[in-house]
Amino acid sequence: QSALTQPASVSESPGQSITISCTGTSSDVGGYNYVSWYQQHPGKAPKLLIFDVSNRPSGVSNRFSGSKSGNTASLTISGLQAEDEADYYCSSYTRSGPWVFGGGTKLTVL
Amino acid sequence: EVQLVQSGAEVKKPGESLKISCQGYGYRFTSYWIGWVRQMPGKGLEWMGIIYPPDSDSRYSPSFQGHVTLSADKSITTAYLQWSSLKASDTAMYYCARGRAVRDAFDIWGQGTMVTVSS
């Protein structure tokens, strides 16, 4: 059961938008609409940002959005703020899993 | 307030056993699954397994099957993660989290339990 593939790091300036990709296979990301995204600040527990590909839990800013095309899911953060600097993880339900995480992406807000 | 409260940090020696806990507050404990996630120092999240407290139905990641055991006591709204023989490689932060179903994302997370295994 391999981890989903995410870029190790991304960076962008405040106010801009950025997209983080999460690539899997037809046995996970491509096979189910059960992709979620989590944000983790240093020393803190993860926080759910997106569930079921594109749904936001109550209280999560609408600057965060999710989508999926084929075997790749994406998290887009618009209007970047300093507080968005964190690690981001995708996760997908799998045929063999039940779940698997991506390797994580470190977002730097320049 | 809905929360999951985990037991405190542990320091153990290789070969020792350990059971850490995760207690749910502020919601119907028996309506949610409890999952466990490992995070080794400086590394990413790893999905370990999940348990349904009403009947202890459990699913494990192939990577952790046979190495850990999940259990739950619904009478005290507590889930457990245990090892029978720890290894140095078990040193990590362990998080519990709840999900409405096996296919649902984890919407509430515990604060984490740091386990250190060292001789």
Interface residues (C-beta under 8 A of the other chain):
Chain A: Q1 A3 Y32 Y34 S36 Y38 Q40 A45 P46 K47 L48 F51 D52 P57 D87 Y89 S91 Y93 S96 G97 P98 W99 V100 F101 G102 G103 G104
Chain B: G35 V37 G44 L45 E46 W47 I50 R59 S61 P62 S63 Y95 A97 V102 R103 D104 A105 F106 D107 W109 G110 Q111 G112
